[in-house]
Structures are given as structure tokens and as C-alpha cells.
Amino acid sequence: MISGSGTPLAKRLLRRAGQAFAFLLFCLLGLPGVIARLARRPSPVGQVRRILIIRLDLLGDMVMSLPAVDAMKDAFPEAQVTVLALPYAAGLLELAPRVDRVLSFDVNLVRRPRELLRRGNWRHFRDLIHELRSADFDVCLSLHGKFACVLAWLSGCSRRYGYRAEAYPGLLTHTIPGGRYRVRQHEVLYNLKLAEVAGGSVDWNKPRAPRLQVPQSEQRRMRHLLGEFEIRADTLLVVIHPGAANGSAKRWPAESWARLAGRLKHDLGAIVVLSGTASDAAVVEDVARACSFRPLIMAGQTSIPQFGALIKRADLLLSSDSGPAHMAAALGTPQVTLFGPTDPAVYAPSGGKALILRRQLACSPCYNASASAECRFGHVNCMREIDPDEVYNASVRQLQRRLQSGGVHR
């Protein structure tokens, strides 16, 4: 008998058994639809009034999905675009000017075994499905993952699009070959290709980059908040985001961040803000303790729109591969981003103001999103070998125009 905690091997076997059961179940559920589609001729695309886009993963991935939203809006400007996201990523969509409506759902409520037994979670899931079906969507894009394709199917939308390798057979009406990591290309392009198949308008000579827009009200509130710490409009402001949501191997050592922060403070007179979510508190505090001065800590103290206002105000963002790096690119904020286990050809922030630093090792890049980013060798040399002085010099290059323009308060 397997204990409640289970061994790693037992957990892997149970997970695989669950995946096999889900595959068989959804194949059977999707079979009637396949037979019905084979029995009738494809119907022409009618008027598109309501579009559903499903993306249930990390913050940065949501940012990289926004060009697909733009492509659909360009093709169907009168259509209402609804995005279904994880609750923690839903706030980001308040900054997405072409998203009309936001729905959120925590997939862990029906994916973790212990959560499956809670009646309230099933009520929440039932309410979501009722809302999706009531909306009567004309087109649905399942942008990533098999659970997204299940929700697309449950929505009742008659035209459902997704990548074949990321869908259960029969649940989507239109699939295109492949999936992530089958071809080495940027995540934005994966999303745009799917949007184009669904009728979206894409200019491949100049593909759209993600863009976000912070409301003036949020920018005013952030200026007021920073003013309480005597951070003025002419103050050189650098935001350091030391955390990374999906694995410790993405994180640069706290001592390296602290050494870099010290040079920015003492050499340039910069005000350094440490940012992060509430779950990043320990990582942020490790950096703060290692600093030769006390930086301003704002981890866990801002909503995503407020954090967007902070990044918009910042003269520079410093981070590892993370959601804030993609937010900074979409807001036009200069940044220096450190890449270790992830591949910048797939995940680099889009835009002309991102400077990427990395070490090419024989084992990197090694991250493929199938699990959290952890170093299988335990050394994380791809991150540790990036020198703080190198990052400082890159930061000065990114700040050059700001420093030369004068008016920096030190």
C-alpha cells in the first residue's frame, strides 16, 4: 500500500496512470464530435462576434500571448475578445488594451487529487463552464496545454483551434501540427501561427510584439507612493526582481544581486527597489540582507497593475527570465535579463530595449516547461558564472541615455 506522502517513483507512476486515464477518457468523449465532423461538410466561417482565448499558465507566457489577441482583433475589430487566465495572471490583462473581458480559473482546483474531493471546487468549475457556454463563443483558441483544450471543448464553441500535440484527439475542431519545443522558435510566433489559422491577421514581415498600457490613474498612484520615499521624477530608479516563479535554477545568487545593487547605489546614486510577489519574500530578504545598504522592498505590496506602474516609472529593470521581464518589454522599459536554463530564442523578452546576458554551457538550455526549472547537476553554473561586474556594465549601457540626459537626482 502506498502511503499518503508516497515515494518519488510512486508519485511518478500515479501521475502517469492519471495521464493515461485522462487521455483515454477524453479520446472517448471527443469521438462523437470527430464522427459528426466527418459526416458533414465544413461550414463556412460566419460572423465572428465573440472570441475566447485560453491561456492557463505563467505571467510571462500570458504577455507573449497578447500579439495573438491583437491578430484576432485586427481581423475582427467588432468582436469581443475574452481571455481565460489563471487568477494571479488575470490582473495583467487589466493592462492589455485589446482584451475586452477577463475570466479566471485556478486549474489546481480540479487537477490535484486532494482538491478533487472538495464539493466547492466542483461548483466553481461548474459555474465556469456555465459561463463559457452561455457566452456562445464563435471562435476559441486553446493557446497552450491539454487542460485548455478540455475547457475549449466544454465551452461548446463550434470552432476550436489548437496545436495537435497539446490537445486530446477529437476535442478541438481545427488543429495544426506540432507543439512547443518541436521547433525552436519564439513563443510569440507559436501563438501568432495559431491565431492566423483561426482567421487572425498577421504581418509576418513585421510580427507584433506584446504591448501593455498602464492607466494614468495607476501611474499617478505610483508616483505618489514613491514620493513618500522621496523618489522624485528625476531620481534614477532601478527595480531588481530577484525571484523566478517556475524554478530555483532561474535565480541568480543573492550575493550577486547584492553586489550589483551596491554598485548601482554607490557609483550611480540609483535608488534600488526590490520587487516580487508575496511568495518571493524569502528570496528578496536574502538579497536585502546581503546588501551594503537597505534597499526599498516592495515585494508582495503591489497588485499587478500597480507593479506595471512601477516598471513603467523605472529607468531600468534587472531580473532573471521572469514575468516582469516580459512586462518591462511590453511597457518599453529598458532591462537587463539573465538567462540560465531557459532558451532566449524561445523566451527572450520581445522588443528593442532588452539586453540578454547568459553563459552557454554544454548542458544549457535545459528547461522545457515539463517541470519546474531545477538544475539536475545541483550547481546552476549557467547562472553563477554571470559576473556582477558584467551585469553592472550592461546596466550602464542600458542607462546611458538617461545618464547623459542629466537631471538625475542623486
CORFEN-V33911 format. One record per residue. N is the residue number from 1. SS is DSSP state (2 for helix, 1 for strand, 0 for the rest). D_LAST is the distance of its C-alpha to the last C-alpha in Angstrom with 1 decimal. Layout:
N,SS,D_LAST
N,SS,D_LAST
This chain:
1,0,65.5
2,0,61.8
3,0,59.7
4,0,57.1
5,0,54.2
6,0,56.1
7,0,55.4
8,2,53.1
9,2,56.2
10,2,57.8
11,2,54.7
12,2,54.7
13,2,58.4
14,2,58.1
15,2,55.2
16,2,57.3
17,2,60.3
18,2,58.3
19,2,57.0
20,2,60.6
21,2,61.9
22,2,59.3
23,2,60.1
24,2,63.8
25,2,63.4
26,2,61.3
27,2,63.5
28,2,66.5
29,2,64.7
30,2,63.7
31,2,67.1
32,2,68.7
33,2,66.0
34,2,66.6
35,2,70.3
36,2,69.9
37,2,67.6
38,2,70.2
39,2,72.9
40,0,71.5
41,0,70.1
42,0,66.4
43,0,65.7
44,0,63.7
45,0,60.2
46,0,60.5
47,0,58.0
48,0,54.6
49,0,53.4
50,1,51.5
51,1,49.6
52,1,48.5
53,1,45.9
54,1,45.7
55,0,42.9
56,0,42.8
57,0,40.2
58,0,36.5
59,2,33.5
60,2,32.8
61,2,36.4
62,2,36.5
63,2,33.7
64,2,35.8
65,2,38.8
66,2,37.4
67,2,38.7
68,2,42.1
69,2,41.6
70,2,40.8
71,2,43.9
72,2,46.1
73,2,44.7
74,2,45.2
75,2,48.8
76,0,49.5
77,0,47.3
78,0,49.4
79,0,49.4
80,1,47.5
81,1,45.4
82,1,45.2
83,1,43.1
84,1,44.2
85,1,41.3
86,0,40.6
87,2,39.3
88,2,35.8
89,2,35.5
90,2,37.0
91,2,33.7
92,2,32.4
93,2,35.2
94,2,33.9
95,2,31.4
96,0,34.2
97,0,35.4
98,0,38.9
99,0,39.9
100,0,42.2
101,1,43.1
102,1,41.8
103,1,44.1
104,1,43.1
105,0,45.1
106,0,44.4
107,0,46.8
108,2,46.9
109,2,49.0
110,2,52.0
111,2,51.1
112,0,50.9
113,2,54.4
114,2,53.7
115,2,52.1
116,2,55.2
117,0,57.3
118,0,55.3
119,2,57.1
120,2,54.0
121,2,52.3
122,2,55.4
123,2,55.4
124,2,51.8
125,2,52.8
126,2,55.9
127,2,53.9
128,2,51.6
129,2,54.6
130,2,56.2
131,2,53.2
132,2,53.0
133,2,56.7
134,2,56.7
135,2,54.1
136,0,56.7
137,0,54.3
138,0,55.6
139,1,53.4
140,1,51.5
141,1,49.2
142,1,49.0
143,0,45.9
144,0,45.8
145,0,48.0
146,2,51.5
147,2,50.8
148,2,49.3
149,2,52.6
150,2,54.5
151,2,52.7
152,2,53.3
153,2,57.0
154,2,57.0
155,0,55.5
156,0,58.7
157,0,57.1
158,0,59.7
159,0,57.4
160,1,55.2
161,1,53.3
162,1,51.7
163,1,51.8
164,2,55.1
165,2,53.8
166,2,51.6
167,0,54.5
168,0,57.7
169,0,60.7
170,0,62.0
171,0,59.2
172,0,57.5
173,0,59.6
174,1,57.7
175,1,56.1
176,1,54.7
177,0,55.2
178,0,52.8
179,0,49.6
180,1,46.3
181,0,46.3
182,0,49.7
183,1,47.9
184,0,44.4
185,0,42.5
186,0,39.4
187,2,39.6
188,2,38.9
189,2,42.0
190,2,44.2
191,2,43.4
192,2,44.0
193,2,47.3
194,2,48.5
195,2,47.4
196,2,49.3
197,2,52.5
198,0,52.2
199,0,52.2
200,0,48.5
201,0,47.5
202,0,45.6
203,0,44.7
204,0,44.8
205,0,43.7
206,0,40.3
207,0,40.0
208,0,37.6
209,0,34.3
210,0,33.3
211,0,31.3
212,0,29.9
213,0,28.9
214,0,26.8
215,0,28.4
216,2,26.4
217,2,27.2
218,2,25.4
219,2,22.3
220,2,22.3
221,2,22.9
222,2,20.0
223,2,17.6
224,2,19.1
225,2,18.8
226,2,15.1
227,2,14.7
228,0,16.5
229,0,13.6
230,0,11.2
231,0,10.1
232,0,10.3
233,0,11.8
234,0,8.9
235,1,6.7
236,0,7.4
237,1,10.2
238,1,12.7
239,1,16.0
240,1,18.3
241,1,22.0
242,0,23.9
243,0,27.2
244,0,30.1
245,0,32.9
246,0,35.8
247,0,36.0
248,2,34.3
249,2,34.8
250,2,32.0
251,0,29.4
252,0,27.3
253,0,27.4
254,2,25.1
255,2,24.4
256,2,23.3
257,2,20.9
258,2,19.4
259,2,19.2
260,2,17.4
261,2,14.9
262,2,14.3
263,2,13.6
264,2,11.2
265,2,9.2
266,2,9.8
267,2,10.2
268,2,7.7
269,0,4.9
270,0,6.9
271,1,8.4
272,1,12.0
273,1,15.0
274,1,18.5
275,1,21.1
276,0,24.9
277,0,28.2
278,2,29.8
279,2,31.8
280,2,28.7
281,2,27.8
282,2,29.2
283,2,27.5
284,2,24.1
285,2,24.7
286,2,25.8
287,2,22.5
288,2,20.6
289,2,23.0
290,2,22.5
291,0,18.7
292,0,17.4
293,0,15.1
294,0,16.0
295,0,14.8
296,1,15.5
297,1,19.1
298,0,20.7
299,0,23.8
300,0,26.9
301,0,25.3
302,0,25.4
303,0,28.4
304,2,28.4
305,2,27.8
306,2,24.8
307,2,23.6
308,2,24.2
309,2,22.0
310,2,19.1
311,2,19.7
312,2,20.1
313,2,16.7
314,0,15.0
315,0,13.8
316,1,15.7
317,1,18.4
318,1,19.6
319,1,23.1
320,1,26.6
321,0,29.5
322,0,29.2
323,2,29.5
324,2,25.8
325,2,25.8
326,2,28.6
327,2,26.9
328,2,23.8
329,2,26.2
330,2,28.2
331,2,25.1
332,0,23.8
333,0,20.6
334,0,19.8
335,1,20.6
336,1,21.7
337,1,24.8
338,1,26.8
339,1,30.6
340,0,33.1
341,0,36.4
342,0,36.1
343,0,37.1
344,2,34.4
345,2,37.4
346,2,38.3
347,2,35.0
348,0,32.1
349,0,29.8
350,0,31.2
351,0,29.3
352,0,27.6
353,0,24.1
354,1,25.0
355,1,24.9
356,1,27.4
357,1,27.5
358,1,30.7
359,0,33.4
360,0,36.9
361,0,39.3
362,0,43.0
363,0,42.6
364,0,39.9
365,0,39.4
366,0,41.5
367,0,40.5
368,0,42.8
369,0,42.1
370,0,45.5
371,0,43.7
372,0,40.3
373,0,38.4
374,0,39.4
375,0,39.9
376,0,43.6
377,0,43.2
378,0,40.7
379,0,38.2
380,0,35.9
381,2,35.3
382,2,34.3
383,2,31.0
384,2,30.8
385,0,31.2
386,0,28.0
387,0,25.7
388,2,22.0
389,2,21.2
390,2,23.0
391,2,21.0
392,2,17.7
393,2,19.1
394,2,20.3
395,2,17.0
396,2,15.5
397,2,18.6
398,2,18.1
399,2,14.5
400,2,15.7
401,2,16.4
402,2,13.1
403,2,11.2
404,2,14.0
405,0,14.0
406,0,11.0
407,0,9.4
408,0,6.3
409,1,3.8
410,0,0.0
